Amino acid sequence: MSEIFFDGIGERINSIYNDGEKNYKEIKMKILVAGLDRKVSKEALSDKTQFEVVNKIENGNYDVLYIDMIHIGMDEEFEQLADRIEDGKIKIRKIVFLATAGMDKEISPEWLGDGRQVKELILEVQYVAKLVDETEIPYTILRPVEVQDEVQEVEIIAEGEKIVNAKVSKKGLENLIKQAILTDDYLNQSIGIANKS
């Protein structure tokens, strides 16, 4: 069995040669997960046919680093991981960071609560986003508003634009998480995600 790598991230194809013919297996992404703070992440990564999920931070090679940390102290946790990436102990091809809307002041993140602790949390999210950018590894930052169980069409809001709707469909967000992992559609972008108005 030989492994072929194409230019696009997420397009690794394992091929087996039988009598000169190529038979392709399904693409399966190896994902290093740093935090699963939200249920939507667990559900988005649950497809075992598409994803090999590694929940323990271990040195090695991975297709994607998926980050879902939204708690006080996340900045220090990610700094340690970023150091290992910089040292070459962990090699990744792409980062997908599930952050939160409100980190760019595009909407008030009332679903996180209020007060000093939320301000500190937003500062930590901003710092992790800065560290992600500084790794110089291709990345996608997803900035969803409050997640709801309803099924509704979602829209992408470009960085710097205001977000009007403070709710997002859980299913729509799951699909965008998978899209960010499996494709290059939002590479090197920070996108807001909300239900279509």
C-alpha positions, 0 to 999 in steps of 0.5 A: 500500500502506498500513500499519495498526498495532493496539494489540497488539505484533506485530500490524502488518499490511501491507494492500493495497487492491484494488478496495476489498477488503483483502488481507493479507500475512503479518506479518513482525517487524523484529528488531534483534539484540544478540548471538547467543551461543547456538545456540537464538537462531539457530534461533528467529530463522531463520524468514525468513517471520516475521522480518526479522533485523538483526544490525548495530546500526543506528539506525532503527525496529524491532518488537523488540530481541532480546538474547542476550548471556551473556558478560563485558562484556555490561553495557558493550555493552548500556549503549551500546545503551541510550544510543542508545535513550534518545537516540531514535536506535533506536526499538523497540516491545518488548524480549525478553532471553534471560538465564539462570536463576540471576540471581534466585537461583532455582537455582544456574547450574552449567551456566555453570561455577563461581567468580568469573567466573560470579558476575561474569557473573550480576551483569552479567546482572542489570544488563542486566535492570535497564537493560531495565526502566529503558527503560520499553519493554515487555519480556520476560525469559526465564530458561532453565536449561541447554539440552538437545537433548531434546524435552520439555514445558517449564514457566514459573516465575514470578519469585521462585519456585524452579526445580527442574529444571536442564534445558530442551528446546531446541525448547521454549525456541525456541517460547517465544522465538518466542512472546515475540517474536510475542505479548504473552503474557509482557509486562513479566515475567521468567519462568523456563523449565525442563522440566516436572517 
